[in-house]
């Protein structure tokens, strides 16, 4: 009986110890598991945070790459190479258009001055709008020359306008008239003749005219109203540019004819690399302006429109001394 009780007590204690041991192990396992879960949760949080940083960095990087791409594109558009390509696409052939008879508020004045190309404005001296036309043309980027009245073989004297040079003048009177005309008109880089078929054939008078031009730093363009002009010969002898009109635009006063003449001038510029042509403001000035405006897009595929000064410098070694300063 006593042995059975001892065995029973031993079994109870053994069971109790087992329960205690299992309980301790369970607590340890639960704590370990809890620790592992916390660690895992922490790692997951770290991963989320890291992923957020990665996303943020990726977005920033994409923005930077996009900005760089836009900057590179802009730089390519604005690069000197692109400008050079544009320059290379511009025709080398040069067309200088001189428009005569400014200075008296003639028809076509506003239309001609507002053309989107460079032209040469030939202004008659001593007229009501002479100075204002010259100043306006200069500010708009056009070349200005003096359209000097000179006696013709035929035609009415009143067509000459004030300050004309005539064959009856003395050398001193011619020089004085030239000086006054140059002083009257600002911004002039050169001179051509208004009418003048008689004077441009007179060696005495034209020698004085060219001498004064040279002394004042101006070149002279022969309008070619006289087939027997001595201007070319004298200009060469005096070391001045030998240049003159090659085509009259509006010798017939219709838009159709002026358009045809402009095409001929452009063809000549293509053949010879340059051409000088003359038109007019006046009674039919609006027709000349309309023909010019309508022809520009087509002509720009063949020629570049330049002022007469650029063409003079291209065609000669002319370096005016003194340089005109305004």
Secondary structure, 3 states (H helix, E strand, C coil): CHHHHHHHHHHHHHHHHHHHHHHHHHHHHHHHHHHHHHHHHHHHHHHHHHHHHHHHHHHHHHHHHHHHHHHHHHHHHHCHHHHHHHHHHCCCCEEEEEEEEECCCCCCHHHHHCCCCCCEEEECCCCCCHHHHHHHHHHCCCEEEEEEEECCCCCCHHHCCCCCECCCCCHHHHHHHHHHHHHHCCCEEEEEEEECCCHHHCHHHHHHHHHHHHHCCCEEEECCCCCCCCHHHHHHHCCCCCEECCEECCCCCCHHHHHHHHHHHHHHHHHHCEEEEEEECCCCHHHHHHHHHHHHHHHCCCCEEECHHHHHHHHCCCCCCCCCCC
